[in-house]
Amino acid sequence: MALALALACAIVASEFSTELLERTRHFHHRIGQLSSNLATMRGKIATDDREIADMRNAVEIDDDLRRILAAPDARLIRLAPPARASQAAGVIAFSTTLRSAAIELAGMPASAPDVALNLWWTGEKRAPVLAVRLHPTKAGKVALRLELPAADQSIHGAMITADSTPQVNGVIVLKGEVAAVPAPAAKARHRGI
């Protein structure tokens, strides 16, 4: 009787441990799936956060452009590729009174990882001054605020070069000259950018 009872307990324990092992495998598999789903969701959230930040930035830049274009001393630089070599284009609006500028670019070509785009302010009797390194989005767009060079340096134009280090003699991607913008026309032009 004791032997039968011990044998029955062993069988029950064996079945119980087999079932426990199966449940453990099932839960480990399920935890793996949930972890994978969580990682995917975190990736989507990060992507959505970047898109929202880009949208907020675009709205802020658009507001800055409107504010700059409404200034009485508003100036505009339309950027175009030399010899129409690409579809890239852009506009820079600036006001020396506001000491502020905003730039919007579209159609910027993809560049090699070691090549950067650099925006230069050009002057009549001085060497170009580096304004900022640009980082286009995957869609080839750039929208950002800029600071103007020192008050004693007048701006006659701008150019964007592509090079591995900020050098004025890099490949010119876009270039433009300053044009005066009457306040009513500035708003109409901005809509067509």
N, C-alpha and C positions, 0 to 999 in steps of 0.2 A: 504494500500500500504506500509506503514512504517512497519507494522507488518510482511508482506510478505518479505520485504527486510531484516529485522532483522532475520527472520527465515532462509532465504537463507544464510545470512552471518554466522549464527550459524552452519548450515549444512556444509558449506565450511570450516569453522574453525575446526569443528570436524573431517572432512575427512583429512584436512591438518595436524592436530595434530596426528591423527592415523598413517598417512603415515610417519610423522616425527619420531614418536615413533618407528615404524618398522625399519626405516633407522638407527636410533640410536642403536637399538638392533643389527642390522646387522653389523654396524661399530664396536661396542663393541666386538662382536663375532670375527670379522676379526682381530681386534687389538690383541685379546687373541691368535688367531692362529699364527699371526706374531710374537708375543712375545715368544710363545712356539718354533717356528722355529728358532728364534734368539738364544734362550737359547741352543737349540740342536746344532746349528752351533758353538756357543762359546765353548761348550763341545768338539766338534770335533776338533776345532782349538787348544784347550789346549792339547788334546791328541796328535795331530800331532806335536805341538811344543815340547812336551816331547820326542816323537819318534825322531825328528830331533836332539834334544839336546843329546839323547842317541847315535845316529849315529855319531855326531860330537865327542863325548867323546870317542867312540870306535875307531875312526880314530886317534885321538890324542894319545890314549893308544897304538895303533898299531905302530904309529910312534915312541913313546917312547921306546917300546919294541925293535924295529929295531935299534934305536940309542944305547940303552944299550947293546944289543947283539953284536953290532959292536965294542964296547969298548974292549981294550986288556985284561982287567981284568974282563970280563963278567962272571957272575956266574948264575947258574940256579938251582931252587928248583922245582922239580916236586912233586905236592901234590896229595896224594891218600888217600882214606879212610882206616882206620885200618881194617884189615881182609876183605877188599873189601866189606864192609857192605852196600855200596850204589854205584850209578853210578856217583857220584860227582867226579870231577877231576879239577886240575888247575896247573898253572905254575907261578912262580915268577922269574923274571929276575932282577938282580941288578948289579951295578958297584960301588965299593967303590970310584973309582976316580971321577966318575960323582956325587957321593952321591945321587944316584937316584935308584928307583926300580919301577917296574910295575907288576901288578898282573892281571891275567885273570882266572876266574873260570867258570865252567859250571856244570849243573846238581845239583845245590845246592838244598837241600830239603827245602820245605816250613816249617817254624817254627811258633810256637805260637807267638802272639803279644808281650808277655812279655819276649820272648827269643831272644837274639841277638847273632850274629856271631862275634867273635873277632879273629883278626890275631895277633899272638905272634911271635916275633923273638926268637929263641932258641940259647943258647950259650953252650960252652963246660963246663965251670966252673961257670956259673952264672944262676940265675933264669930267666925264660922267661920274655921278655919285651913286653908290649902291643904296637902294631904298630898302629892298627886302628880297629874301629867297622865297620863291613861290612853290606851292605844292598842290598841283591840280588834283581834283577828284578823279575817280575812275572814268567819269563821264567827260573829263577834259575841261572842267570848269574851275574857276577861281573867283572868289568874292571875299574881299577883305578891306579893312580900313588901313590907312597909311598915315605916317607922319611926314610932313614936308621937311625938306632940308632946312638948314639954318636960314634965318630971315634975310641975311645978306646975299644969299644964293638964289638968283632968279631961275625959274624953270622955263625952258623953251620947248621941251619935249620929253619923251620917255622912250625907252627901248627895253625889250626883254631878250636876254641872251641865254643860250643853253651851253653849259660847260661844266666840267667836273669841279672846278673851283671858281669862286667869284672873280672873273677876269673880264675887263671891259672889251677885250678882243675876242670874246666867244662868238659863237654862231648866232646871228640876229634872227630871232623867231618873229618878233613883232616890233614895230616902230611907229611913232607918231609925233606930230608937232602940236603945240598949244594953239587953240582957237578960242576966241572970246565967245561967250554964250550969253545972249540976252536972256533975262529972267523968264519971260513967257515962252520963248522957244526952247529953253532948257527942259521944261517939263514935258513938252511934246517929244523932244528927242529922246529923253530917258525912256519913254514908253516903247520906243522902237529899238532899243538896245538888244 
